Amino acid sequence: MVLYILRHERRNLDQVGFFTPLTSIGKHNANIKVYSKFEDIELDAIYSSPYKRTLETVEKISRTKDIPVRIDWALSEKVGADKINQLTWPDYSEQEKLHELFHVDKDYTPTADKDYITSYKESLDTYLTRVDTFCQYLETQKDKHILIVSHQSITDRIIQKLANVEYQLEMGECYEINLD
């Protein structure tokens, strides 16, 4: 199994909300640099945070390879305490409207669904549980080549759990884990 852990492309550093898009540079990088990296790599699945910027990061890969994105709320950003009070978690109808714009696997049953996270206020234990549960799920996906796109705290935790390495991805950076 090969996992490609990708942190979303560039966003405005002051914005961390659910609907925060990629910047124009981030969109360019997603369509050129990120796409080029995966153009010749065989993928079996793409998993993404439900956030707009993660979906934008893998949109071209998903559509070109005709691999619907599996949205999993386990991959949602863990927002820092300094930003929590500035944000309002979107209701599911707002999230659904966003997801309709992308090539999404509507049959996928996420390890953490829309009801698991209903607020930006989340305990450390809840955060660790959701990410670690997703990692356990990944370990069952033998002989697959999987692309996962998420946010810094999530990508760092996945790398730590599955590769036993402390590593912080920059926006747009990818870390490969071979679990064969």
C-alpha contacts under 8 A as a table, 3 or more apart, distances in Angstrom:
res1	aa1	res2	aa2	distance
1	M	141	Q	7.43
1	M	142	K	5.57
1	M	143	D	4.60
1	M	144	K	4.92
1	M	145	H	5.77
1	M	146	I	7.85
1	M	178	N	5.90
1	M	179	L	5.12
1	M	180	D	5.34
2	V	143	D	7.77
2	V	144	K	6.48
2	V	145	H	4.79
2	V	146	I	6.32
2	V	176	E	6.99
2	V	177	I	5.68
2	V	178	N	4.49
2	V	179	L	6.08
2	V	180	D	7.47
3	L	145	H	5.96
3	L	146	I	4.90
3	L	147	L	5.97
3	L	148	I	7.32
3	L	176	E	5.73
3	L	177	I	5.04
3	L	178	N	6.41
3	L	179	L	7.79
4	Y	145	H	7.79
4	Y	146	I	6.09
4	Y	147	L	4.68
4	Y	148	I	6.06
4	Y	174	C	6.37
4	Y	175	Y	5.78
4	Y	176	E	4.66
4	Y	177	I	6.45
5	I	147	L	6.22
5	I	148	I	5.03
5	I	149	V	6.21
5	I	150	S	7.91
5	I	155	T	6.35
5	I	158	I	7.92
5	I	159	I	7.61
5	I	174	C	5.42
5	I	175	Y	5.06
5	I	176	E	6.24
5	I	177	I	7.74
6	L	147	L	7.22
6	L	148	I	5.90
6	L	149	V	4.67
6	L	150	S	6.52
6	L	155	T	7.12
6	L	169	L	7.86
6	L	172	G	6.63
6	L	173	E	5.87
6	L	174	C	4.28
6	L	175	Y	6.48
7	R	54	T	7.86
7	R	149	V	5.58
7	R	150	S	5.25
7	R	151	H	5.40
7	R	152	Q	6.23
7	R	155	T	6.48
7	R	169	L	6.36
7	R	170	E	6.83
7	R	171	M	5.38
7	R	172	G	5.38
7	R	173	E	5.79
7	R	174	C	6.48
8	H	53	R	6.43
8	H	54	T	5.07
8	H	57	T	5.71
8	H	149	V	6.08
8	H	150	S	5.92
8	H	151	H	6.29
8	H	171	M	5.59
8	H	172	G	5.29
8	H	173	E	7.81
9	E	22	L	6.59
9	E	26	G	4.96
9	E	27	K	7.36
9	E	29	N	6.98
9	E	30	A	6.34
9	E	53	R	7.32
9	E	54	T	7.53
9	E	57	T	5.88
9	E	171	M	4.88
9	E	172	G	4.07
9	E	173	E	7.77
10	R	22	L	5.58
10	R	23	T	5.94
10	R	25	I	6.76
10	R	26	G	4.20
10	R	27	K	7.72
10	R	171	M	5.56
10	R	172	G	6.65
11	R	15	Q	7.44
11	R	20	T	7.25
11	R	21	P	6.36
11	R	22	L	4.47
11	R	23	T	5.04
11	R	26	G	6.47
11	R	53	R	7.34
12	N	15	Q	5.54
12	N	20	T	7.85
12	N	22	L	7.26
12	N	23	T	6.32
13	L	16	V	7.42
15	Q	20	T	6.22
16	V	20	T	6.19
16	V	79	V	7.43
16	V	83	K	7.97
17	G	20	T	5.34
17	G	87	L	6.50
18	F	50	P	7.86
18	F	51	Y	4.99
18	F	52	K	6.43
18	F	89	W	7.36
18	F	90	P	7.38
19	F	51	Y	6.26
19	F	52	K	5.19
19	F	53	R	7.35
20	T	51	Y	7.70
20	T	52	K	6.27
20	T	53	R	6.23
21	P	52	K	5.76
21	P	53	R	4.76
21	P	56	E	7.52
22	L	25	I	7.64
22	L	26	G	5.07
22	L	27	K	5.75
22	L	53	R	5.27
22	L	56	E	7.07
22	L	57	T	7.79
23	T	26	G	4.86
23	T	27	K	6.17
24	S	27	K	5.11
24	S	28	H	6.17
25	I	28	H	5.04
25	I	29	N	6.06
26	G	29	N	5.07
26	G	30	A	6.04
26	G	57	T	7.84
26	G	172	G	7.90
27	K	30	A	5.06
27	K	31	N	6.18
27	K	56	E	7.26
27	K	57	T	7.09
28	H	31	N	5.25
28	H	32	I	6.01
28	H	33	K	7.83
29	N	32	I	5.13
29	N	33	K	4.92
29	N	34	V	6.20
29	N	172	G	7.65
30	A	33	K	5.94
30	A	34	V	4.83
30	A	35	Y	6.14
30	A	56	E	7.50
30	A	57	T	5.05
30	A	58	V	6.96
30	A	60	K	7.76
30	A	172	G	7.61
31	N	34	V	6.39
31	N	35	Y	5.43
31	N	36	S	7.91
31	N	57	T	7.73
31	N	60	K	6.25
32	I	35	Y	5.39
32	I	36	S	5.80
33	K	36	S	5.18
33	K	37	K	6.30
34	V	37	K	5.21
34	V	38	F	6.65
34	V	57	T	7.69
34	V	58	V	7.92
34	V	172	G	7.19
35	Y	38	F	5.35
35	Y	39	E	5.74
35	Y	58	V	7.72
35	Y	60	K	6.70
35	Y	61	I	5.80
36	S	39	E	5.02
36	S	40	D	7.80
37	K	40	D	7.43
37	K	41	I	7.70
38	F	41	I	4.98
38	F	42	E	7.83
38	F	61	I	7.20
39	E	61	I	7.36
42	E	145	H	6.86
43	L	46	I	7.50
43	L	144	K	7.50
43	L	145	H	4.92
43	L	146	I	5.79
43	L	147	L	7.05
44	D	67	I	7.64
44	D	144	K	5.86
44	D	145	H	5.32
44	D	146	I	5.88
45	A	67	I	6.54
45	A	68	P	7.72
45	A	69	V	7.34
45	A	70	R	7.57
45	A	144	K	7.79
45	A	145	H	6.91
45	A	146	I	5.04
45	A	147	L	6.38
46	I	62	S	7.41
46	I	67	I	6.93
46	I	68	P	7.09
46	I	69	V	5.11
46	I	70	R	6.02
46	I	146	I	5.89
46	I	147	L	4.76
46	I	148	I	5.85
46	I	149	V	7.81
47	Y	69	V	5.69
47	Y	70	R	4.64
47	Y	71	I	5.84
47	Y	72	D	6.81
47	Y	146	I	7.61
47	Y	147	L	6.25
47	Y	148	I	4.73
47	Y	149	V	6.34
48	S	54	T	6.34
48	S	55	L	6.60
48	S	69	V	6.58
48	S	70	R	6.15
48	S	71	I	4.98
48	S	72	D	6.12
48	S	75	L	6.50
48	S	148	I	5.81
48	S	149	V	4.89
48	S	150	S	5.97
49	S	54	T	6.14
49	S	55	L	7.38
49	S	71	I	5.81
49	S	72	D	5.65
49	S	73	W	5.88
49	S	74	A	7.25
49	S	75	L	4.48
49	S	76	S	4.91
49	S	77	E	7.55
49	S	149	V	6.65
49	S	150	S	5.33
49	S	151	H	7.84
50	P	54	T	7.26
50	P	55	L	7.09
50	P	71	I	5.53
50	P	72	D	6.49
50	P	73	W	6.15
50	P	75	L	7.54
50	P	76	S	6.46
50	P	95	Q	7.73
50	P	99	H	7.59
51	Y	54	T	5.67
51	Y	55	L	6.53
51	Y	76	S	7.00
52	K	55	L	5.26
52	K	56	E	6.10
52	K	98	L	7.21
53	R	56	E	5.03
53	R	57	T	6.16
54	T	57	T	5.04
54	T	58	V	6.75
54	T	149	V	5.98
54	T	150	S	5.99
54	T	151	H	7.82
55	L	58	V	5.53
55	L	59	E	5.81
55	L	69	V	8.00
55	L	102	F	7.19
56	E	59	E	5.12
56	E	60	K	7.97
57	T	60	K	7.75
57	T	149	V	7.76
58	V	61	I	5.29
58	V	62	S	6.01
58	V	149	V	7.49
59	E	62	S	5.14
59	E	63	R	6.14
59	E	102	F	6.80
59	E	103	H	7.29
60	K	63	R	5.26
60	K	64	T	5.83
61	I	64	T	5.31
61	I	65	K	5.90
61	I	66	D	7.96
61	I	67	I	7.88
62	S	65	K	5.49
62	S	66	D	5.54
62	S	67	I	4.88
62	S	68	P	5.87
62	S	69	V	6.50
62	S	103	H	6.69
63	R	66	D	4.81
63	R	67	I	6.59
63	R	68	P	7.43
63	R	103	H	6.46
64	T	67	I	7.93
67	I	103	H	7.72
68	P	103	H	5.06
68	P	104	V	4.67
68	P	105	D	4.75
69	V	103	H	6.13
69	V	104	V	4.57
69	V	105	D	5.46
70	R	104	V	6.17
70	R	105	D	5.25
70	R	106	K	7.76
70	R	108	Y	6.05
70	R	110	P	7.58
71	I	104	V	7.17
71	I	105	D	7.49
71	I	108	Y	7.75
71	I	110	P	6.82
72	D	75	L	5.77
72	D	76	S	7.56
72	D	110	P	4.87
72	D	111	T	6.50
72	D	112	A	6.05
72	D	113	D	6.37
73	W	76	S	5.12
73	W	110	P	7.10
73	W	111	T	7.59
73	W	112	A	5.13
73	W	113	D	5.37
73	W	114	K	6.26
73	W	116	Y	7.40
73	W	117	I	7.08
74	A	110	P	7.82
74	A	111	T	6.55
74	A	112	A	4.98
74	A	113	D	7.49
74	A	130	R	5.09
74	A	131	V	5.56
74	A	134	F	6.42
75	L	131	V	6.78
75	L	149	V	7.99
75	L	150	S	5.75
75	L	151	H	7.47
75	L	154	I	6.27
76	S	150	S	6.98
76	S	151	H	7.27
76	S	154	I	7.58
77	E	150	S	7.29
77	E	151	H	5.55
77	E	152	Q	7.75
77	E	153	S	7.04
77	E	154	I	6.76
78	K	120	Y	7.49
78	K	122	E	7.62
78	K	127	Y	7.07
78	K	153	S	6.44
78	K	154	I	7.38
79	V	83	K	6.61
79	V	84	I	6.42
79	V	120	Y	6.45
79	V	121	K	7.91
80	G	83	K	5.67
80	G	84	I	6.49
81	A	84	I	5.29
81	A	85	N	7.81
82	D	85	N	7.41
83	K	86	Q	5.53
83	K	87	L	6.89
84	I	87	L	5.59
84	I	120	Y	5.92
84	I	121	K	6.47
85	N	88	T	7.81
87	L	120	Y	7.29
88	T	119	S	7.34
88	T	120	Y	7.39
89	W	118	T	6.52
89	W	119	S	5.18
89	W	120	Y	6.19
90	P	94	E	6.00
90	P	95	Q	6.50
91	D	94	E	5.56
91	D	95	Q	6.54
91	D	118	T	7.92
92	Y	95	Q	4.92
92	Y	96	E	5.95
92	Y	114	K	7.05
93	S	96	E	4.98
93	S	97	K	6.24
94	E	97	K	5.26
94	E	98	L	6.59
95	Q	98	L	5.25
95	Q	99	H	6.29
96	E	99	H	5.00
96	E	100	E	6.18
97	K	100	E	5.32
97	K	101	L	7.16
98	L	101	L	5.65
98	L	102	F	7.62
99	H	102	F	5.52
99	H	103	H	8.00
99	H	104	V	6.92
100	E	103	H	7.59
100	E	104	V	7.49
105	D	108	Y	5.70
109	T	113	D	7.69
110	P	113	D	5.46
111	T	130	R	7.74
111	T	133	T	7.02
111	T	134	F	6.04
111	T	137	Y	7.56
112	A	115	D	7.80
112	A	116	Y	5.72
112	A	117	I	7.97
112	A	130	R	6.61
112	A	134	F	7.98
113	D	116	Y	5.42
113	D	117	I	7.47
114	K	117	I	6.04
114	K	118	T	7.26
115	D	118	T	6.20
117	I	120	Y	7.68
119	S	122	E	7.11
122	E	126	T	6.44
122	E	127	Y	6.62
123	S	126	T	5.25
123	S	127	Y	6.29
124	L	127	Y	5.11
124	L	128	L	6.14
125	D	128	L	5.17
125	D	129	T	6.02
126	T	129	T	5.08
126	T	130	R	6.22
127	Y	130	R	5.42
127	Y	131	V	6.35
128	L	131	V	5.33
128	L	132	D	5.84
129	T	132	D	5.19
129	T	133	T	5.92
130	R	133	T	5.20
130	R	134	F	6.32
131	V	134	F	5.11
131	V	135	C	6.31
131	V	154	I	6.85
131	V	157	R	7.27
131	V	158	I	7.14
132	D	135	C	4.92
132	D	136	Q	6.27
132	D	158	I	7.59
132	D	161	K	7.45
133	T	136	Q	5.04
133	T	137	Y	6.31
134	F	137	Y	5.01
134	F	138	L	6.27
135	C	138	L	4.99
135	C	139	E	6.39
135	C	158	I	6.55
135	C	161	K	7.29
135	C	162	L	7.16
136	Q	139	E	5.19
136	Q	140	T	6.94
137	Y	140	T	5.40
137	Y	141	Q	7.10
138	L	141	Q	5.30
139	E	142	K	6.80
141	Q	144	K	6.01
143	D	180	D	7.80
149	V	155	T	7.83
150	S	154	I	6.32
150	S	155	T	6.12
151	H	154	I	5.40
151	H	155	T	5.92
152	Q	155	T	5.23
152	Q	156	D	5.90
152	Q	168	Q	6.93
152	Q	169	L	6.43
152	Q	170	E	7.63
152	Q	171	M	7.90
153	S	156	D	5.24
153	S	157	R	6.21
154	I	157	R	5.14
154	I	158	I	6.22
155	T	158	I	5.15
155	T	159	I	6.17
155	T	168	Q	7.79
155	T	169	L	7.24
156	D	159	I	5.24
156	D	160	Q	6.13
156	D	166	E	7.11
156	D	167	Y	6.00
156	D	168	Q	5.56
156	D	169	L	6.95
157	R	160	Q	4.97
157	R	161	K	6.03
158	I	161	K	5.13
158	I	162	L	5.94
158	I	163	A	7.89
159	I	162	L	5.40
159	I	163	A	5.27
159	I	164	N	6.70
159	I	165	V	6.21
159	I	166	E	7.11
159	I	167	Y	6.98
159	I	175	Y	7.87
159	I	177	I	7.84
160	Q	163	A	5.66
160	Q	164	N	4.61
160	Q	165	V	4.83
160	Q	166	E	5.47
160	Q	167	Y	7.32
161	K	164	N	5.55
161	K	165	V	7.80
162	L	177	I	7.70
163	A	177	I	6.51
169	L	172	G	7.94
169	L	173	E	5.68
169	L	174	C	7.05
169	L	175	Y	7.57
170	E	173	E	5.30
